[in-house]
Amino acid sequence: MGKKSKAKGTDPADPYGGLPILRTSERKSFKDCPQQWQWAWRYGLKAKYRDADALWFGTGVHEALAQWYKKGDRRGLRPDVYFGKWCTDEMRQIRTAVSGDYNEDVYVDAKELGMAMLLGYYELYGPDETWDVIATEMPFQVKIAGDDGVPVGVYAGTLDGVYRDRISRGIWLMEHKTAKQIVTRHLHLDDQAGAYWAIASAVLREMGILRRGESIEGVMYNFLRKGLPDARERDENGLCLNKDGSVSKSQPSPLFVREPVEKSPGQRQTQIRKILDEFTWINLARDGSLPIIKSPKRDCAFFCQFFTMCELHDRGGDAWTDYFESMYSQQDPYADHRKSASE
């Protein structure tokens, strides 16, 4: 692979006694493309000049909601106001869909979009008075053991939040999602929230947050579509009207959707098994027992930060290593979880 020695893997001292760490986003990266995974998670490469607006935008919305849902029934600064302060004076454009049509994109001011979304969210849901918040933005680290009981690594992530419904008394995991288009059909197979749900009850019980016998019923997916509110007049049923007062045939997709997905004890075991199996595959790739392959797709050019370097890598020679030295920096992708585990 050319001058591979230039790109050293990230392996600093950690509080886990040498056990490898696995993060949910890393699982997705490995399944999407092992080569992408190697550059991002083994070499720790991050584009110096990439304008990661979608990631930046999602981070801001998550932070606004995290400070809004304080423990118990307390609420923080209204989320749209918080987002406006969080943005400061940064000028960014974010791609969003017109009326929920994925194929019809426009670019809008990210600060304006975020504030409008979160104001609409607040106006729709208010303070969520039935939500008794138990935990919010809580990092966790859990050892995953193989069939022989020997730990194979540490699974790490961050829970968006957990709440107890004051009416039903059910306990739910919050999962905030920002998206150009809201799709829910796949949620029962969602690895990220499913894995978090599978281990959250044990983690919170060990911390004394959940009582003995209590468990989390499922995941409450909280979708916020990246779109501005439709400015057309509406009738008493909330339907958008034409200028002549008739009901328009073109109605906007919903900006907000909450989708509860209940889970069963059997699904908990399935999710833990998935984590273990993926740990096994990824650890084999880490120690060189599995070759690193590529999984090229037609949207690589739009969504993969390594697309140009990957083209150079395919041509052979050392040009790709010169490219990464000028275009990427190296970081420890597990730094946040090492820090939270040692505190």
Number of C-alpha atoms within 10 A of each C-alpha: 11 12 12 10 9 12 16 13 19 16 14 10 9 17 13 15 8 12 14 19 23 23 20 17 13 18 18 14 17 21 13 15 17 21 20 25 24 20 18 23 25 20 20 21 27 19 16 12 9 10 12 12 14 17 10 14 21 17 12 20 23 19 16 24 24 20 17 19 28 18 18 15 15 13 18 15 14 18 27 25 15 20 25 18 13 15 18 9 9 9 9 16 18 20 16 25 20 19 21 22 13 12 9 10 15 12 13 16 12 23 24 17 21 27 21 20 24 21 17 18 17 15 10 11 10 11 16 14 13 15 21 20 23 20 21 21 18 14 14 19 21 17 15 21 15 14 10 6 8 10 15 18 23 19 22 20 20 15 19 21 22 28 24 20 16 13 8 8 12 14 24 25 28 23 22 20 16 20 17 20 20 19 10 14 8 7 16 14 11 12 17 17 23 23 22 25 26 22 19 20 22 18 16 20 15 12 10 10 14 18 12 10 7 14 18 23 19 20 23 21 20 16 22 24 21 27 25 20 14 14 7 11 13 16 11 6 6 9 17 21 17 14 10 7 11 12 15 15 10 11 14 16 15 15 22 19 15 13 14 17 16 13 16 12 9 8 17 17 13 15 22 18 16 14 18 20 13 16 23 15 13 22 18 13 17 17 9 10 11 12 12 15 11 14 12 14 10 7 9 14 12 8 10 13 19 21 16 14 16 17 11 17 17 11 10 11 12 14 14 21 20 13 14 21 13 10 16 17 14 20 16 17 20 19 12 12 21 19 11 13 15 9 7
